[in-house]
Amino acid sequence: MPVALERVIHASLTESAPHGYRLAKPEGGEVRRLLGQPVAGGPLDNAAFYTPLGDDGVPGPPTTVLIEAKNVRQWIYPTTQELYQLLDKAARLQVANPGRSVVPVLVCRRAHFTTAVMAKQMGFHVIETWRQYVRPIVASSEELQRMFDEVNTELQYNLALHEGSVDPMVNQFVNVLPRRIEEAAQRWSAVASHPAVPLRLVELRDDDISQEDRSTALALLKEAVNEVTGEERVWGPNLNEAEGHLEPSANPGTVTLRRICTPEIKVLISGGQRISGSPR
């Protein structure tokens, strides 16, 4: 059963459909099969095929858009494990379909600027919601509404009781993503095809690896991406830093955030989604 952010994404994507999107699963729910095969690495929260129109009105080649929702409190950094759930699936799909244009899209509350730099270089896209969505049924009575408002106010959580389309997300699908989708697909194809990248994404997806191993995997991923693109971008540690040969840099992307999920939030969300994150 889709929870709030997944419903917001689906409604916004459905509203964007007249602008070139064909939803992989119009009725909503997880996408378990795509391009005639099961999605390797687990189901996607959503997916669509975007077909642009040229200046002459002739449809161009479609791009497969893979979408994952992360309705979590903490910011998404290049070190954040949840990011690699999407990128691992997208790399597997790209490697299995080298002739297809693929662009991964992550939807989250907030992403650090280093994640945006990483996304631009690698060829994925990030949509920030600036809030966490909660299904309205969570506050379906006066008492539940009072509890919700109390948590939202006292903990300064920017929670929104909403599960329909939202204009900023529709704008992302209709205007922002199409402007870069061709270049992003070219970058993602090249990056995912590098022999070292899929392995690094699998390692970074593992929530049980040590911080040292995560830093090393991220440094190796950045090294491979720089090699593919010919660009030197700063969104992760250098390999010698990751291996402890130098003092760690002040790169915020290596910070591990502490998650919290208070009993009040658990009470409110017990019938919907789990909300976790870091203090403001």
N, C-alpha and C positions, 0 to 999 in steps of 0.2 A: 504494500500500500504506500504510494508516494506521500512524503511528508511535505511541509510547507514550502521550502525553497524549491524542491523538485516540481511542485505544482505551479509555483510562480514562473519558473523557467518554461514549463510546458505551455502555460497560457500565453506567455510572451512570445514564444517561438511560433505558436499557432497563429497569433495575431500578425506575425512577420511573414507568414507563409505566402501571401500574395506578392511579396517582394523577392521571390526566388527560392524559397525554401520548400522542400518536400520532406515532411517528417517521416522518419524511419518507422515510428510507431504512433500513428495519429491518435489512437485511443489513450495514450499515456502509459506510464509504467516503465520499468527497466527494459533496456534494449539488450537482449541476449544473443541475437544473431544479426550479422551485418555483412553485406557483400557475399551472401550465400554461405556463410560459415559461422559457427559459434564465436563469440567475442573472446579471444584468448586473454586470460588474466582476470576474467570476471565480467559481469554485465556493466553496461554504461547507464548512467542516469537518463540520458537522452541522446539522440543523434538525428541528423538531418542531412539532406543533400542540397547544397546551394548551387544554383545555376545562374550565372550572370547573363545579362543581355548586353551585346556589343552596341556600339554607336549606330550600327546599321539595323539594330533590332534582332539580330541573329543570336540565339542562345549559345553561350560558350560551354566549355567542358565543365562538368559538375565537380564540386569539392565536397568530400565527406567530412562533416563537422561532428566531432565527438565531444560530448558535453558531460562534465562531472560537477556535481554540486557539493560544496563543503560549507554547511551552515554552522560553522564553528566560531567561537568568540575570538580565538587567537588569530593574529596576523599570519599570513602565509609567507614564509621565507624560502629561499632556495634550499634550506636544510629541512624544511617541513615534510614529514613523511607522506602526508595526505596528497601533496602535489604529485608524487610519483605513482600513486595509484592510477591517475589519468595518463601520465606520460608513458608508463610501462605498457598499458593497454594500447595506446596510440602507436608506439614503436612496433609492437608485435603486429598490429594491423598493417602498418606501412610496409614492414619487411615482407609480409605475406602477400602484399598487393603493391609491388614496386611501381606499377604503371598508374596507380590511382593518386589523386591529389587528396591529402588528408590534413586537417587542421584540428588540433585539440583545443578545447575551450574550457577553462576553469572558472566557475562562478563561486565567489567567496565573499565574506563580509569585507575584509581588507587584505591587501597584499602590499608587502614592503616594496620600495622602489627598486631594490635589487632584483626582486622577482620580475618586475616589469622589464628591466634591462635583459634579464635572462630570456624572458618570453619573446622579446623582439629579436634577439639573436638566434634563438633556436627555432622559432616559427610556431609558437603556441600563443593563445590569446587569453587574457584575464579580464573578467568582468567583476567589478566590485559592487556590492549592494549597499555598503555603508550601514547595514542593519541586519539583524537576524529575524527571519520570518517565522512566525508561530501560527499554527492553524487556529482559526477563530473558535473552534469547538473547545479549545483549552480554557477559554474564558466564557463558557456558555451560560453561566449563572452569575447573579450579582456577587456572590461570595467568591467565585473563581475570578471574576473580573477585578474584585478588590485585591485579592492576593496577587494577581498578575501585575496590577498597577503598582502595588507596594514593592514587589521585586524589581520591576522595571525602573522605578524612581529611586529607591534606596541604593540599589547596586549600580545605578547609572548604566544599565544595559539598554541599548537602543533596540528593543524588541518591537516588532510590528505584527499585529494580528491581521494577516493577509495571506491569501493563497491564489489570487488572480494575477492577471498580467500587470506589469508596471511600465510606465513610459520610458524610464531610463534604460531598462533592459531591452525593450523593443527597439529603442534607438541604437543600442549596441549591435543588435542583429541586422537592422535595416540599413544603418549608415556607417557605423564605425568599422565593424568587422569586414564588410565588403571592400572597403578602401584598401585593406592590407592583405586580403585573403589569398591573392595570387602569389605575392611574395612570401607570405607565411608558409604556404603549401610547398613552395620550392625549397625554402629553408628546412622545413620539417623533413621533407624527403631526403635531402642531403645529410642532415644530422642523424636521422634514424638509420641511415644506410652505413654509417661509420661502424666498423666491426666492434669497437669498444663501447659504443653508446648503449645498446640494449642491456648488456651486462651491468653497466653502472646504474641504469634505471631500476633494474631488479634489486640490486643491492640497496639503493636508496629507498626503495619501497618497503624494505624489511624494517619493521618497527623495533626489532630486537637487537639490531647491531649497535655496537658501542659508539659513543660520540667520536672517538678517534677514528674508527672505521668509516663512520659517516663523513667526516671531514676529508678523509683520504679519497673516498668514492666521489665526493663532490669535486675535489680538486682534479681528479682524473677525468670526470665528465667535462669540466670546464676546459681542460687541456684538449680533449677530443673535439669539442665544439669550436674552440678557437682555431684548431687545425683545419676543420671543414670550412669555416667561414672566412678564414684569413683575417679575423678581427680579434683584438685583445680587449675583451670586456671584463669589467670587475663585478662579479656577483658571487664569487666563491673564493676560498683560500687557494694560494699557490701550493703546488705539491710539496715543496720543501717546508712550508708552514704547516701543512697537514701532517707531515711526518715528524714534526717537532724539532726540525733543524733551526728554525727561527722562532722568535717570540710570535704568538698568534697576532694577526693584524686586527685592527679595530673594525673589521667588516661586520656589520650588524647581521649579515646573513648567516653567521656562525653561532648566533645566540640561540639557546634553547629556551623556549618560553614555558613557564609553569602553567599548567592547566588547572582550572577550578570548576567544579560543578557543585554548587551549594545544595543543601537539602531542599531549600525553597524552590530552586529551579527544578530539581528532580520531581518534586510534588507536582509542579505546574506542567512539566513536560512528560510525565509518566505515560500519558496517553498519546503523545505525539513524538517529537524528536528530542534527542539528547543535545544539550547545549553545553559547550565547554569553552575554556579560553583563559586569557590572562587579564590581570587587573589593568585598568586604564593607566 
